[in-house]
Structures are given as structure tokens and as C-alpha cells.
Amino acid sequence: MLKSLPLGGIETWLMHVLRRDRDSFVQHELLLMVEEPAAYEAEARALGIPIHKLPHRGSWVRWFLDLRRFLKDKGPFDVVHSHVAYSVSAPIIAIAKMAGVPSRIAHQHEARSLGADFRNMREQLIRRASMTMYALATRRIGITEAAIEEIAGKGWRRRKDCLILLYGFDYSGFIGAAERASELRRALDLGPADHVIGHVGRFDPVKNHSFLLNAFAKVAQADPDAMLVMVGKGRLEPELRQLAADLGIEDRVRFAGSTQDIAAYMALFDLFVFPSFSEGLGIVCVEAQAAGTRVLASETVPREAAVVPGGVDFMPLSAGDSRWAERIAQLLSLPKPDREEWRQIVEQSAFGLDRCVRDLHAIYRTEIGARA
């Protein structure tokens, strides 16, 4: 169960799994909460995956009642596997229990409570209520330790129903990415000597783009060849374009929109900067390293995202944008990594796709066998 199928981190990971998992014992079906088609939807249908739509149009009570009706009328389903935010996922698990679904998996991809932007009383109350409903899950999965603690608490290791499932990806698209990056450089009107700082992420407050723009403005003052490329879409884009103009750097910033070729952009960047308030993992940090690109990330990004030794620098947001600008300049001055060596390290790491699919199958076999 997902909100939609845009070009996001969770959805990209899931599509990698679905492409590899076409002939397994599992029949995947997707239930989406948004009516409008998104980027990956046509490909999912082409893979033969049934897609159901249950749009949320304002009333959560009505939507949860519709969900219960759907599960009973369209089932029986052996497993409900929820990938949405915990404030919605927890009630979904409870509804699945009411509808008689024997296996109910809550899959947590975020660690929002770690962020300084997400610690108000309302969110804390929602989290406590969600933790109560998560007791009805037969399995709780987190993509990192920070993520599993969001839905199971710090004592999750003592629970047999809790585990970590690291993402896995197919990195074949990173072969030849540098050549495609040369085409991007021309398309984005970047000079051959430009130092390209990059970011990939939806324009959402949690990604902290305003901090990135302020830090880059200071880098741009000292480095006339520095350019910033921001890949993504979202509701904050007009506000961020205005901030770039107010800082006097609009001609040094490229808003590149969304893409299905993340590898080419990562190969284009001389440095990937990721100042998020919080992340469940930070998939894009792994993808940057697979392209041979160094990363500067906030300390709230889980350490699991550092795959290549020395590939990721972590820095607290409290250091301020001036210190971040100084560190960006230092990292840009380092010698270029060996792209092929870095790609092989990532490919052979725990983030390999075969390992991920194998572990996911083991979870499904255990769940289905236990409830049979």
C-alpha cells in the first residue's frame, strides 16, 4: 500500500524489487491513495501488477471505512504490506486486522521524529497513538535502526516481529552514467570547468532546501565556478526560486525538475549535499556513492547510508550555513574518486538487489507460513 508511484525514493526502491521479482511465489498488487497517475504507474502495469485506486478525498473516517470494504470485497489477501507514513500506516494495520487479513506488515521508511522540525506536541501525540495500533501488526520492518525505532521503540531488538530490511538496488544504470552526464551538462548550460554541487529530493520542508541555498550563496561568493543543480519537484519550488533570487544566485542555480536517470545526475555532480532535518535512510546518498560522488550530509541522516569508506561526511545543521559552505569548498578541492571502484563497492555491499529480494521473500514465507 502506497500513496502514489512518483519518482521518489521509496517508490524507486519498490520498482527495483518489482522488476526483479516477476517470477516469484509472490503475487504483488498495489493499492494507491491518489487517483492521478504518477511516473512509475505505467511501468508497474506493464509488469503485470494489478493496481487498485482508493483515493483519499478529505475524510479519513470515510477512507478507512472504504479500505475495510475493499479488503473484504477484493480479497482474500494473505498479506497487507503498508509503506505509507506511520500516522496513516498504523490505522491501516488496524483496519486490515478488522478485515481478517492474517499477515499485516508495517514498513517504516522515515525517521521524522529525529528532525528538529518534527517535535511538536501534536506529532508526539500522533506517534504515541500510532505505536498502540502497531501492536496489531504481525511484522514491523524498518529500513534502518532509526526507522524501526519510529514504530517499535528503542527496545525493538527484543521483539521477534521487528527487523531491519536494508534497501537493495540494481546499479547497472550507473554504467555509462558519466557519458550521459556530459549531455546533461550541455542541457543545463553548465561550463566544462564549473564545480557542480547537487541535490536530489522533493521540495518538502524536511529536505531543508532553504539551508542549502543559503550555504550555496556563501560558496558562490568565494567560487565563481560553483553551480547548484536541484533535482525534484514539489510545492515549495516557487518559494525556493524566490529565495534564490533574493540571495542573488538565481543565475547560478538550476531547477532541473524530476528525472528517471538519477545515475546521470549523480555522475554530473562534483559533490552531493544533503542537509535534511531527518531521513529514514537517505537512498540518494547511496546512489551518489554508486556514481563516484562524495556526499556532505546532515548528522540526522543514518550512518547506514555511508557505504564507501570516506564517501560521506556528516555535519550537524547547528554548525550553520557558513561552516557548511566552508566544508563544501574543502570537499570540492579533493581529488576525484574512482567511479568504477566506488560503484563496485556499493554494488557488492548490503545494498545489493539480490540480497534485498532474498530477505523480503524470507519475510513473506515466514509470515504466510505462520498464518497458514
C-alpha positions as CSV (number, residue, x, y, z in Angstrom):
1,M,0.0,0.0,0.0
2,L,1.4,3.4,-1.1
3,K,0.2,6.9,-1.5
4,S,1.2,7.0,-5.2
5,L,4.0,6.0,-7.5
6,P,6.1,9.2,-8.2
7,L,9.8,9.3,-8.8
8,G,10.5,9.1,-5.1
9,G,13.0,7.1,-3.0
10,I,10.5,4.5,-1.6
11,E,8.9,4.1,-5.0
12,T,12.2,3.8,-6.8
13,W,13.3,1.0,-4.5
14,L,10.0,-0.8,-4.8
15,M,10.2,-0.7,-8.6
16,H,13.6,-2.2,-8.5
17,V,12.2,-5.0,-6.4
18,L,9.1,-5.5,-8.7
19,R,11.3,-5.6,-11.8
20,R,13.4,-8.4,-10.3
21,D,10.5,-10.2,-8.7
22,R,8.4,-11.1,-11.7
23,D,8.5,-14.9,-11.4
24,S,8.5,-15.4,-7.7
25,F,5.9,-17.1,-5.5
26,V,4.5,-13.7,-4.5
27,Q,1.7,-12.0,-6.4
28,H,2.2,-8.3,-5.8
29,E,-0.8,-5.9,-6.0
30,L,-0.7,-2.2,-5.4
31,L,-3.3,-0.1,-3.6
32,L,-2.8,3.6,-4.2
33,M,-4.3,6.5,-2.3
34,V,-4.1,9.1,-5.2
35,E,-6.3,8.9,-8.3
36,E,-4.0,10.8,-10.7
37,P,-1.4,8.5,-12.4
38,A,2.2,9.0,-11.4
39,A,5.5,8.4,-13.1
40,Y,6.0,4.7,-12.3
41,E,2.4,3.6,-12.8
42,A,2.6,2.7,-16.5
43,E,5.7,0.5,-15.9
44,A,4.1,-1.2,-13.0
45,R,1.1,-2.1,-15.1
46,A,3.4,-3.3,-17.9
47,L,5.0,-5.7,-15.4
48,G,1.5,-7.2,-14.9
49,I,1.0,-5.8,-11.4
50,P,-2.7,-5.1,-10.6
51,I,-3.2,-1.5,-9.4
52,H,-6.2,-0.6,-7.3
53,K,-7.1,3.0,-6.5
54,L,-8.7,4.1,-3.3
55,P,-8.5,7.9,-3.4
56,H,-8.4,9.9,-0.1
57,R,-10.5,13.0,-0.6
58,G,-10.6,14.7,2.7
59,S,-12.4,12.4,5.2
60,W,-10.1,9.9,6.9
61,V,-13.0,8.1,8.6
62,R,-14.7,7.5,5.2
63,W,-11.4,6.4,3.7
64,F,-10.7,3.9,6.4
65,L,-14.3,2.5,6.0
66,D,-13.7,2.3,2.3
67,L,-10.4,0.4,3.0
68,R,-12.1,-2.1,5.2
69,R,-14.8,-2.7,2.5
70,F,-12.1,-3.0,-0.2
71,L,-10.1,-5.6,1.8
72,K,-13.2,-7.7,2.4
73,D,-14.7,-7.4,-1.1
74,K,-11.5,-7.7,-3.2
75,G,-9.8,-10.3,-1.0
76,P,-8.9,-12.6,0.5
77,F,-5.4,-11.1,0.8
78,D,-2.7,-13.1,2.6
79,V,-0.7,-10.0,3.4
80,V,-1.2,-6.3,3.7
81,H,2.2,-4.5,3.4
82,S,1.9,-0.8,4.2
83,H,4.6,1.6,3.1
84,V,3.0,4.9,4.0
85,A,3.8,7.3,6.9
86,Y,3.2,5.9,10.3
87,S,0.3,8.3,11.1
88,V,-1.7,6.5,8.3
89,S,0.0,3.2,8.3
90,A,-0.9,2.4,11.9
91,P,-4.7,2.7,11.3
92,I,-4.3,0.7,8.1
93,I,-2.8,-2.1,10.1
94,A,-5.8,-1.9,12.5
95,I,-8.3,-1.9,9.6
96,A,-6.5,-4.9,8.0
97,K,-6.9,-6.8,11.3
98,M,-10.6,-6.0,11.4
99,A,-11.0,-7.1,7.8
100,G,-9.5,-10.5,8.6
101,V,-6.1,-10.2,6.8
102,P,-3.9,-12.7,8.5
103,S,-0.5,-11.0,7.9
104,R,-0.1,-7.3,8.4
105,I,3.3,-5.7,7.7
106,A,4.1,-2.2,8.7
107,H,7.2,-1.0,6.7
108,Q,8.7,2.3,8.1
109,H,10.8,4.3,5.6
110,E,11.2,7.5,7.6
111,A,12.6,8.7,10.9
112,R,10.8,12.1,11.1
113,S,10.8,12.3,14.9
114,L,14.5,12.7,14.8
115,G,14.2,16.0,13.0
116,A,14.1,19.3,14.9
117,D,11.2,20.3,12.6
118,F,9.0,17.4,13.8
119,R,9.0,17.6,17.6
120,N,5.8,19.5,18.4
121,M,3.2,18.2,20.8
122,R,0.7,17.2,18.0
123,E,3.2,14.9,16.3
124,Q,4.2,13.3,19.6
125,L,0.6,12.5,20.4
126,I,0.1,11.1,16.9
127,R,3.2,8.9,17.3
128,R,2.0,7.6,20.7
129,A,-1.4,6.7,19.3
130,S,0.2,5.0,16.3
131,M,2.5,2.9,18.5
132,T,-0.6,1.5,20.2
133,M,-2.2,0.4,16.9
134,Y,1.1,-1.1,15.7
135,A,0.7,-3.8,18.3
136,L,-1.8,-5.3,15.8
137,A,1.0,-5.7,13.1
138,T,2.3,-9.2,12.7
139,R,5.6,-7.8,11.4
140,R,7.3,-4.4,11.8
141,I,10.1,-3.5,9.3
142,G,12.4,-0.5,9.3
143,I,14.9,0.4,6.6
144,T,17.4,1.5,9.4
145,E,17.6,1.4,13.1
146,A,16.3,4.9,13.3
147,A,13.3,3.9,11.2
148,I,12.4,0.8,13.1
149,E,12.5,2.8,16.4
150,E,9.8,5.1,15.0
151,I,7.3,2.3,15.1
152,A,8.7,-0.1,17.7
153,G,10.7,2.0,20.2
154,K,14.3,1.5,21.3
155,G,13.6,-2.0,22.6
156,W,12.7,-3.3,19.1
157,R,15.5,-5.9,19.2
158,R,13.7,-7.8,22.0
159,R,10.7,-8.3,19.8
160,K,10.6,-11.2,17.3
161,D,8.2,-9.4,15.0
162,C,10.7,-6.5,14.4
163,L,13.6,-6.4,11.9
164,I,15.6,-4.2,9.6
165,L,15.4,-4.7,5.9
166,L,18.0,-2.6,4.1
167,Y,17.1,-1.3,0.6
168,G,18.6,-3.0,-2.4
169,F,19.1,-1.6,-5.9
170,D,20.1,-2.6,-9.4
171,Y,23.2,-0.5,-10.2
172,S,23.5,-1.4,-13.9
173,G,22.2,2.1,-14.8
174,F,25.3,3.6,-13.3
175,I,27.4,2.1,-16.0
176,G,27.9,4.8,-18.6
177,A,26.3,7.5,-16.4
178,A,29.4,9.8,-16.8
179,E,28.7,9.9,-20.6
180,R,25.1,10.8,-20.1
181,A,26.2,13.4,-17.5
182,S,28.1,15.2,-20.3
183,E,24.8,15.6,-22.2
184,L,23.2,16.9,-19.0
185,R,26.0,19.4,-18.6
186,R,25.2,20.9,-22.0
187,A,21.4,20.8,-21.5
188,L,21.7,22.6,-18.2
189,D,24.1,25.2,-19.7
190,L,27.0,24.3,-17.3
191,G,30.5,25.1,-18.4
192,P,33.2,22.4,-18.6
193,A,35.1,24.0,-15.6
194,D,32.1,24.5,-13.4
195,H,32.1,22.9,-10.0
196,V,28.6,21.3,-9.7
197,I,27.0,20.9,-6.3
198,G,23.9,18.8,-6.5
199,H,20.8,17.8,-4.5
200,V,18.1,15.3,-5.3
201,G,14.8,15.4,-3.3
202,R,11.2,16.5,-3.4
203,F,10.7,20.2,-2.5
204,D,9.4,19.5,1.0
205,P,10.3,21.2,4.3
206,V,12.0,18.1,5.6
207,K,14.7,18.4,2.9
208,N,15.8,21.8,4.2
209,H,16.4,23.4,0.8
210,S,16.5,26.9,2.2
211,F,19.5,25.9,4.3
212,L,21.2,24.5,1.1
213,L,20.5,27.7,-0.8
214,N,21.9,29.9,1.9
215,A,25.0,27.8,2.2
216,F,25.5,27.7,-1.5
217,A,25.2,31.5,-1.7
218,K,28.3,31.7,0.5
219,V,30.1,29.2,-1.6
220,A,29.2,31.2,-4.8
221,Q,30.7,34.3,-3.3
222,A,34.1,32.6,-3.0
223,D,34.0,30.3,-6.0
224,P,32.9,31.9,-9.3
225,D,32.8,28.5,-10.9
226,A,30.3,27.0,-8.4
227,M,26.9,26.0,-9.7
228,L,24.0,24.3,-7.8
229,V,21.7,21.8,-9.5
230,M,18.5,20.8,-7.6
231,V,16.6,17.8,-8.9
232,G,13.0,17.3,-7.8
233,K,9.5,18.8,-7.7
234,G,7.2,19.9,-5.0
235,R,5.0,22.6,-3.5
236,L,7.9,24.7,-2.2
237,E,9.6,25.2,-5.6
238,P,8.2,28.7,-6.2
239,E,9.2,29.8,-2.7
240,L,12.7,28.4,-3.3
241,R,13.1,30.1,-6.7
242,Q,12.2,33.3,-5.0
243,L,14.8,32.7,-2.2
244,A,17.5,32.1,-4.9
245,A,16.5,35.4,-6.5
246,D,16.6,37.2,-3.1
247,L,20.1,35.8,-2.4
248,G,21.3,36.9,-5.9
249,I,22.2,33.4,-7.0
250,E,19.3,32.7,-9.4
251,D,21.7,32.5,-12.4
252,R,23.9,30.0,-10.5
253,V,21.1,27.6,-9.6
254,R,19.4,25.1,-11.9
255,F,16.0,23.7,-11.0
256,A,16.2,20.5,-13.1
257,G,12.7,19.0,-12.4
258,S,12.2,15.3,-11.9
259,T,14.1,12.5,-13.7
260,Q,14.2,8.8,-14.2
261,D,18.0,8.9,-14.7
262,I,19.3,9.7,-11.2
263,A,22.6,8.0,-12.1
264,A,23.4,10.6,-14.8
265,Y,22.7,13.5,-12.4
266,M,24.8,11.9,-9.6
267,A,27.7,11.5,-12.1
268,L,27.3,15.1,-13.1
269,F,27.7,16.4,-9.5
270,D,31.1,17.1,-8.1
271,L,29.6,16.9,-4.6
272,F,26.2,15.9,-3.4
273,V,24.8,18.0,-0.5
274,F,22.0,16.6,1.7
275,P,21.0,18.8,4.7
276,S,17.8,17.1,5.6
277,F,16.2,17.6,9.0
278,S,15.6,13.8,9.1
279,E,15.8,10.7,6.9
280,G,14.8,7.1,7.2
281,L,17.9,6.2,5.3
282,G,18.8,8.7,2.5
283,I,18.7,6.5,-0.6
284,V,20.2,9.2,-2.7
285,C,23.4,9.2,-0.6
286,V,23.9,5.6,-1.6
287,E,23.2,6.4,-5.2
288,A,25.7,9.3,-5.1
289,Q,28.4,7.0,-3.9
290,A,27.5,4.4,-6.6
291,A,28.2,7.2,-9.2
292,G,31.5,8.0,-7.6
293,T,30.4,11.3,-6.0
294,R,31.2,12.4,-2.4
295,V,28.4,13.4,0.0
296,L,28.0,16.0,2.6
297,A,25.0,15.1,4.8
298,S,23.4,16.3,8.0
299,E,24.0,14.2,11.1
300,T,20.4,13.1,11.2
301,V,21.0,11.0,8.1
302,P,21.5,7.4,9.3
303,R,25.1,6.2,9.3
304,E,24.0,3.1,7.2
305,A,24.0,5.5,4.2
306,A,27.8,5.7,4.3
307,V,28.8,2.7,2.2
308,V,32.2,3.7,0.6
309,P,34.9,4.4,3.3
310,G,35.3,8.2,3.4
311,G,32.5,8.6,0.9
312,V,30.1,10.5,3.2
313,D,30.9,13.5,5.5
314,F,28.3,14.1,8.3
315,M,27.9,17.5,9.7
316,P,25.4,19.0,12.3
317,L,22.9,21.5,11.0
318,S,23.7,23.5,14.1
319,A,27.1,24.3,12.7
320,G,25.3,26.8,10.5
321,D,25.4,27.5,6.7
322,S,28.8,29.3,6.9
323,R,30.5,26.3,8.3
324,W,28.7,24.1,5.7
325,A,29.9,26.4,2.9
326,E,33.5,26.0,4.2
327,R,33.2,22.2,4.2
328,I,31.7,22.2,0.7
329,A,34.7,24.1,-0.6
330,Q,37.1,21.7,1.1
331,L,35.4,18.7,-0.3
332,L,35.3,20.2,-3.8
333,S,39.1,20.6,-3.6
334,L,39.7,16.9,-3.1
335,P,40.8,14.6,-5.9
336,K,38.1,12.9,-7.9
337,P,37.2,9.3,-6.7
338,D,37.5,6.3,-9.0
339,R,33.9,5.9,-10.2
340,E,34.2,2.3,-11.2
341,E,35.8,1.3,-7.8
342,W,33.1,3.1,-5.9
343,R,30.3,1.6,-7.9
344,Q,31.6,-1.9,-7.3
345,I,31.9,-1.3,-3.6
346,V,28.2,-0.2,-3.4
347,E,27.1,-3.0,-5.7
348,Q,28.8,-5.6,-3.5
349,S,27.5,-4.0,-0.3
350,A,24.4,-4.9,1.7
351,F,22.5,-2.6,-0.6
352,G,22.7,-5.1,-3.5
353,L,19.3,-6.0,-5.0
354,D,19.6,-9.8,-4.9
355,R,20.2,-9.8,-1.1
356,C,17.2,-7.4,-0.6
357,V,14.8,-9.6,-2.6
358,R,16.0,-12.7,-0.9
359,D,15.4,-11.2,2.5
360,L,12.0,-9.9,1.5
361,H,11.0,-13.3,0.3
362,A,12.1,-14.8,3.6
363,I,9.8,-12.4,5.4
364,Y,6.9,-13.3,3.2
365,R,7.5,-17.0,3.6
366,T,7.7,-16.7,7.4
367,E,4.5,-14.6,7.5
368,I,2.4,-16.7,5.2
369,G,3.7,-19.9,6.7
370,A,3.0,-18.8,10.3
371,R,-0.6,-17.7,9.5
372,A,-1.5,-20.7,7.2
